[in-house]
Amino acid sequence: MFKVTEAAKTELQNRLKLTDSNQIIRMQMRKSCFMKLKLTFEESIQPNDTEISIDGMHFIIDKGECHYFSNKKLDFIPDQTGFKQFEVI
């Protein structure tokens, strides 16, 4: 479905170390910024979710948003102001 760049993998692994949840990463498209993502940690999968495992990480995506991730890369890009963001490229 999608690939995870090394930068995104490193950032996600660092964040996963800080959480006490079951380490399921929910990926949601930000409605205000095209191809920018909101990532949160969840403890359970909802009925309308698709689960994807990549490099030992478990992602969940709402079935209605899966087409945004098809044949793309999940990347992590820190900008000059210190705001960190994930995006699909």
N, C-alpha and C positions, 0 to 999 in steps of 0.2 A: 504494500500500500504506500508507505513513505519510508524515507531513510532519515537517520539522525546523524547530524554532523558531529565531529569530535568536540567542537565548542559547546554544542547543546548537550551532548552526552556528559561532559565534565560538569557543566552547571547543574544538570538534573541530578547527577550522582551526589554532588555537594548538598543540594537541597534535600534529597532523600535521607541523608545522614542526620539531618536536623529535625525530622518529623517522627512522630510516634504512630502515625497511621499505618494502614496496611499497604501503603506505598503504591496505590493506584493513582496514576496521573491523568486527571481529566483535562482534555484539550478542548477549548472553546474558541471560536472565532470572535475577535473583538468587533462589535457592530460598528464602531466609529472609525476603525482603522483597517483598511483592506489588507489582508494577509498577516495581520498581527494577531498574536494569540494570548489568551488568558489561560494559565496553567494553575490548577489547584490540585490538592491531594484529597482523595476520597477514600472512604472505608468500604464502600459497597458499589456494586454496579446496578444501574437502573434498567428497567425493562427495555427502554428505547436506545440503549447503548451498544456499541460494538467494541469488543475488547481486542487489543492488538499487543502482542509481546515482541519487543525488539531489544536485543542485547541485554536480556535479563530485566528489562523495565516493562511494566504493564501500563498501557495507555487505554483510556476509554474515551470514545467520541460519540456524540449523539449521531444516530443513523442519518439524520437530516443534514449533517455537516460533513459526512465522510467524503463526499465528492471533492471537497476543498483540498484534501490531503493526498489524493490519488496521484502517484508518480511524482511527488514533491519531496523536498528535504525540510526537516525541522532544523532551524538554525537559531543560535543565540548570538545576539549582537548588542554589546554594551555601547552606548553612544557617548559623546563627549561630555554630556552633563551628568553622567553617572546613572542615568535611567537605564535599567537593563530590560531587554525585551526578547521575546521569542517570536519568530516569524516563519512562515512557510514560503519557501522560494522554489 
